[in-house]
Amino acid sequence: MLKMVKNRMLKYNTFILMGLMLLNDACVEPIEPETVTFESAIVIDATITNELIQQQLFLSRTFTFEEDGPLAESNAVVKVASDQTEYLFEETTPGTYRSTVAFAAQPNISYQLLVTTSDGLSYISETEQLTNTTTIDELYVERVTNNNGVDGMAIFVDSFDPTGTSKHYRYEYEETYKIIAPKWKPLDLIPDPDPLNGCNVLVVRREREDRVCYTTDDSNSIILTNTNEFTEDRVSRFLVRFINRDNYILSHRYSILVKQYVQSSKAYTFFETLRDFSGSESLFSETQPGFLEGNISSTENPTEKVLGYFDVSSVSEKRVYFDYDVFYPGEPLPPYIVPCLESKPPLISQAGICILRPLVAGNLVRYFNTNDEPQPGEGPYVTVRRVCGDCTEIGSIVIPEFWEE
């Protein structure tokens, strides 16, 4: 399950694009990406698994091209009913609902999602059962050159179901990487607290260690494979993630947690179609299919468009770590996220306006060195952009609980 709600909603951005097709089953004329006719529809992204956790699902509404992003569907009543019990969900953040108790989907039990929105509209899914459990056998990394001639790191998955009943697989990942600010110094600049000193700044020792940070990102694409055409239900060297060697996230130590979901044939087809929609470069210039139907419908209005799927999938996960210098020994690090150019802003301009102090007060720069021989137009300190001397702009100094060196 993805951590970032906005990312999870944006993964299903095709639902939003399909809002343009709600009134027409097909279009053959090229169109501009502008909303002409729009019909709001609920978007339901719900997967429960055999993990013993507080299960989580996401409710939003379609949005137009002119809007910034998904609109959370808040204050809904959400529950999952099984043959034996009901599990209530509560809203933890706008549009995110988590079960009030931990539970794991069980084999041979039917589950059904029920949603009632704040305006009294009700939705119900078809009943679904847990898929066969197939574990990830191996998760491994290799330095490769891809089909486009790009050097980088590839993350592969191997899996095997001897019963031959899994066949349909979906993958998500969560990647965590160490960041080291390349121009960090133990000193920093602060505005002079004495108001009589005008544009002056002071050099002080840093109060915290913000040289080394960690950032975690979630996958934002639909990753699928199947074994329908193979004699065995075996996933071999399936590429889950490729990272260009010039990507700064590889610079030091990198870890990826990969989750493998076994899906039903119907769920797989839904996600495959959704992926193909969102990946089409000619989405608005070629003939488009009609509405993408899931397994959720309105209880009051059978013609209402409901976007989404209630999936009950078994899941398996593995984590792997690697260091850049193991695969690129003696080679330069990838470029940092931004160029770390040095500057020497003056304390005050010729017009008497403070220059360096507002940059320091606005948390935009960090101390790098003293400028012992300032030239005309330069100040007494060498500075860099904050992100070059303080990694907390793009990460956290808190070491993740799972992290291993």
N, C-alpha and C positions, 0 to 999 in steps of 0.2 A: 504494500500500500504506500502510495506516495506521501511524503511528508508535507510538501508545499501544496496547499489547497489551490492556489491560483494556477500553478503548473499543471495540476491534475485536471482542472477545468479546461485549461488551454489545450491540453492534449486532445481534447475532443472538439477542437475548433471547427471541424467539418460540420458538426451539428449546427453551428452558427451559420455557416455558409449555406446549409440546406434550408435555412429559414427563407432564403430567396426563392426556393422551389416549392414552397408549401401550397401555392395556389396553381402551380403548373407542373405537370408530371415530366415535361421535357422542354428544352429550349434549344433551338438550332442556330439562332442568330448570335454573333459575338456581342457581348455586353460589357459595359464599363463597370468596375467594381464599386457601384453605388447602390444603396438600398432604394428601390422604387416602391415596392410593396413588401410589407413586413408583417408577419404574424408571430406573436410571441408564443413560445412553446417551452414546456418544462424539459429539462435535460437531467437524466438520472444515470449516474455512474456508480454502480453497486456491484462489488465483488466480495463474497465471503469465502473463507477458506477453511482448511482443516487445522490451521494454527489455533492454539488456545490463547486467544487474545481478545481484547475489546475490538470487535470488527468495526469498520469505518466505511461510510459511503458519502457521496457528494450529490447535492441538488443545486441546480442553477437554472437559468433561463437563457434562451437564445438572445443574442444582441446584434445590433446592426453594425455595419462597417463604420458608422460615424461614432460609435461608442468605444470606450477604452478596453473593455474586456467583459468577461462573464458576469452576469448579475446573480448573486447568491439568492437562493430560494430559502428564506428563513422562516422560523416559527412553524415548521411542519410537524405533524405527528407521524413518526416513522417506526415501523416494527417489521420484524421477520418472523413469520409463523412456520412452525414445523409440525410434523405429525404428533409431537409430544408436548410442545410448549410454545410460548411466544417470547421473543426478545425485543425489548423496547430500546429505542435509540434516542439520545438527547443531543441537541445542537451544542457543539463545543466552540466553534467559530462560525461566522456567517457561511451557511451552505454546507458545513461539515457536520455530520452526525455520527456519533460513536455509541456503540451498545453500552448499556448501563452495567452489564456484567460481561465478563470474558466467556466466550464459548467457541467451540470448534465444530464445524460442520462434520457430520458423521455419515458413513456409508449407508446406503439403502434407506435414507430418510429424505422425505420431500420437503423442500423449503419454498416459501413464497414471500415476496416483498409487498408490503402495503404502505401507501403514502397518502396522507391527507394534508393538503396545503392549508395555509392560514386563511384562504378565502373559501374553504370548504370543498374544494375539488379533490376527488379521490382517484387513486391509481392502484392497479394491482398487476403483479407479474404472473406469468405462467409458473407452475411448480417446476423446480429444478432439483436434481440430485447431485451429490458429490461425485466428481470424476475419479478415475483410478489414480492411485498415488504412484508417481515415478520420480525417483530422486535424481539429482545431478550427480553423475559419477565423477566427473573431473571439470574443474574450472582452471584454465591456464592461460598464460600470456606468452606471446612471441613477438620479436621484432620482425616486421615484414615490410615488403613493398607492395602496395595494393595495385589493383588493376589500372589505376590512374597514374602509376609511377611515383606515388607518394610514400615516403618512408615514415613508419610510425609503429605504434604498439597495438597489437590485436589481442582481444580477449575472446577466447573460444570456450564453448561448452560441449561436453560429451554426456550422453544420457542413453539409457537402454531399458526398455520394458519387455521382459521376456514373455509376458502374456500377450503382447501385440495389441493391446486395447487402448493405449493412450493416444498416440498418433498426432494429436493436435496440441501444439505448444505455443505459449505466449511468454515473453520475457520482459521483466523490468529490472532496472538496476539503480543502485545508489552508490555514487562515487565520492570518495573523500580523499583529499590531497593536502599535503603540507605546503605551506607558503612561507618563504623566508624573504623579508623585505630587503632588497639588494643594497640599499643605501641607509640602513638603520644606523643610528649613533646613540650612545647612552645619554647624550645631551639633547636639550630641546629649547625652543624659544617660547616665551610668554610675554604678553603685553606688560609693560612696566606699570605696576599698580599705582604709582605716584602720579596723580593727574598733572603735576607741575612739570613732568618730564615729557609731556606731549607725545611725540611719535616714537619714543624710545621703546625698545624691547630688551628683555633680559635672557641670558643663557642660564638654564637650570638643569639639574639632573632629572632624568625621567622618573616618574613615580611608578611606572609599571613596565613589564617586559612585553613589548609589542613588536618584537622582531620575528617571532615564529607564530604562525597561525594555522588553523585548519578550516577547510571549507567543505561542505557536503552539498552535492547537487543530485537531483533525481533525473532519471530518464524522461524525455518528453516526446517520445515517438512510440509507435506501435510496432513491436518486434515480434514476428511470427515465423514459425516453421512447421512443417508437417512431414510425416513419413509415409504418406499414402502410396507413393510410387515405389517404395522400397520393399524388399522381401522381409526385412526385419524392422521392428519398431525401434530404430536406433538413430539417435541424433549424434553426428560425428563432426567435430571441428566446425560447429556452427558459430559464425561470427556475431557476437552480441554487441561488441563495441570496437571501433577503430579510432585511435587518437593520433593525429598528425604529430610528428616529433617536434614541430615548432609550437605546439600548444604548451603554454606555461604551466598547465596543471601537472605535467610530467616532471617538472624541474627537479624535484627532490624525492619524496616518497608518495606513492599513490596506492589506494586501495579501492576495490570495487566489490560490492555485495550484489550478486545476481540472484534473482528469484525466477524460478521456472513454474509456470502455471499450466496444468493439464486442462484443456478445455473440451467441452462437448463439440460435436461437429457443427451444431447450429451457432454456438457462441463464437467458434473460430471463424465461421463464414461471416458473421456480423462484423467482427473486428477486422477481418481481411478486407471487406468492402469499405469499411470506415477508413482503413489505412490507404486504400487505393484512391478514395475520394480526396483525402487530404494531401496525397502525394502527387496528384495529377497536375502537371504543369499547364494543361490546357483546360482547366476546370470550367472556364467561362467562355471557351471558344468552340467547344465540340458538343455533340449531342450528349446530354446528361441523363442518367437513369432517374427514375422517380424517387419517391421518399424511401429512406432506409429504415425499414421496419425492424424493431427489436422484439423483445418478449414482454413489454410493459404496455398496458392500455388504460384508458379512462374507464371507470365503472359507470359513469353517467352518459358519456358521449362517445360512441364507438368510432366516430369519424375524427375525433380530436387527434392531432399529431402529438405523439409522445416520443421523445428522442432518448434512447439509451437502452441499457441491457442489465438484467439481473443475472449475475454469473456466480455459480457455485463451483469452485475449482480447488483441486488439491494443489499444494505448493511445496516446493523444495528450494533451499537456498544454500549458497556457498560464498565464501569471501576469499579473496586473494590479495596479496601485497607485492609490490616490487619497487625497487629504487632505480632511478634514471641511470646512475653511473654503472649499474650492473650490465645494462644493455647498450650503453653508450660510453664505455670507459675512455676517459681522456678527451672526450668531445665537449664542445661548448654547450652550455645550458640553452634551452629554448629562450627566445625573447620573452622578457617580462610582459605583463599584461598591458603596460604602457611604456613608452620611452622615458627613461629616468634622466632627463636633462637637468643640469645644474644651472641655477640662476643666482644673481647677486643684486636683488632689488635694493634700491636706496631707501634710507629711512624716511626721507622727505623729498618731494619734488621741488623743482625750481619755483613752482607756483605756491609752495608752502603746504602742499597736501601730503598727508601721511601715506606712504606706499607700503612698506613692509608690515607695519603694525596691523592694518586691516586683514592682510593675508594670514597673519598669525592668529588674530582673534577669530577669523572665520574658519580656522582649522583646515586651511588649504595647503600649507607648506610645513616642512619639517627641517630642522637644523641639520646641516651636513658637515660644515667646516667653518672656520673663520677665514675671512678675506683680508689677509694681512696687508696687502698693498692695493687698496681699492683704486680703480681707474675712474675717470669722470663718468658720472651716472651710475656708479656702483655703490653698494652699501657694505657694511662691515662683516656680513655673514653670507655664506654660500648655502642656498636652500634647494630642496627638491620637492616635488609634489608629494603630498601626504602619503599616497599609496606606495611610494618608493621608500619611505622611511618609517611607515607605520602600517603593518599588515592588517590591522583591525578594520580598515576601510573595506576589505574584501573577505575577511575571515574572522575567526574567533580564537582567542588565546587559550580557550578551554580545550584541553586534550580530550577527544572522544573516549568514552569508556571502553570501547572495543579496540582502540588503537594499539598496534604493536610495532615496535621498532626493530 
